[in-house]
């Protein structure tokens, strides 16, 4: 982890755009009944939104480490700075658990689970956008 400098401000806008793109992709994939792929994109939408707001707070990563992003979002932006509601604390971990089933399991994500995944990701991304 390192602190942001002025030239790294594009990281925030880049990852915010990726979050928006991934939500749109997750919605489209869900509509086309591609529930595993939708669940994957929903998770990445939330992860990228978290990276964007962490960047805005001056927290940058040399490489994308899911655990570090989740830990820093919870410790710095929820607990310490109280920038986001505590109800968002488990969102990234829960979204990643479904994404892991979609990507690494022989089971498929059901339509109901994919819909919950998409709704949870939308809630997370929207909450982060509203706090800006």
Secondary structure, 3 states (H helix, E strand, C coil): CEECCHHHHHHHHHHHHHHHHHHHHHHHHHHCCCHHHHHHHHHHHHHHHHHHHHHHCCEECCCCCHHHHHHHHHHHHHHHCCCCCHHHCCHHHHHHHHHHHHHHCCCCCCHHHHHHHHHHHHHHHHHHHHCC
